[in-house]
Amino acid sequence: MQLGFFTMPIHPLNKDWRTSLREDREAFLLADELGFTEAYCGEHSTDQAENITSCSLFLATLAHATRRIRLGTGTVNLPNT
């Protein structure tokens, strides 16, 4: 059986955004260690509770730290102009 996960990382508004991003990163690294085959991340540029504003950039920071898991974008939102 192959396992994958999608995260829509919602965090408490009073939580430090750096801690939130670190925890989100750790979740992906743990999924790789546990043998998940794929992981997807959403992005929101206007929601304070979801502080990944660019899933592509976030996933790029994981590329060198993961070994087997395939990383993908759950959504890619166009900038609000």
N, C-alpha and C positions, 0 to 999 in steps of 0.2 A: 504494500500500500504506500502511496506517495502522499505526503502531507504538505500543505501550504497554508499561508495565513495572509490576511489583509488587515492592516491596522489603520484606523482612523483615530490618530492619537489625540484623545481629548484629555486635558489636564485641568486641575483646579486653577482658577484665575489668580489666586494668590501665590501659586507655586513659582519659584524662580525658573525662567524659561531655559536657562542652561542646564538645570537639573532635569527638566522634562526632556530635552533633547538627548542628554546622556542616557536616560532611562530608555528612551525609544531606540537608541543605538544598541544598548545592551540587549534589548529584546530580539533584535535582528541577529546579533552575534550568537545569542543563546539558541535561536532557531537553527542556525547553521550547525552549531555543535550537536544539537539533538537530532540532526538528520533531516530536517525539513527540506523539501526540494525547491520550494519557491516562496517568495515573500513580496507582498505588494504594499505600497504606502500611498495614502492620499495626501492631498495638500489643500490648504485653505489660506488665502492671503488676507481675509478680512475677519476671521474668527479668532478672538483672543484665546479661546480654550484650546484651539488646535494650532500649535505654533510652528508647524512645518510649512513654510511658505513656498518652498520649491522641493518637491519630492525628488526631482532629478538630481539636484545638488546634494540633498541628504543621502540618496542612494549612492552617489559617486564617492562620498566619504567612506562608505562601507565596502567598496569594491576590493580594496587591497587587504581588508581585514577578514574577509570571508573566504572560504575554500571551495564549497560545493554548491551552495544555495544560489538559485537564480533570482535576481532582483528585478522588480518591475514597478511601474507607476500605476497606481489605482486610478488616479485622475490627474490631468494636467489642465489647470485653469488658465484661461487667457487673462492677462493683466487688466485690471480695471482702469480705464483711462477716461 
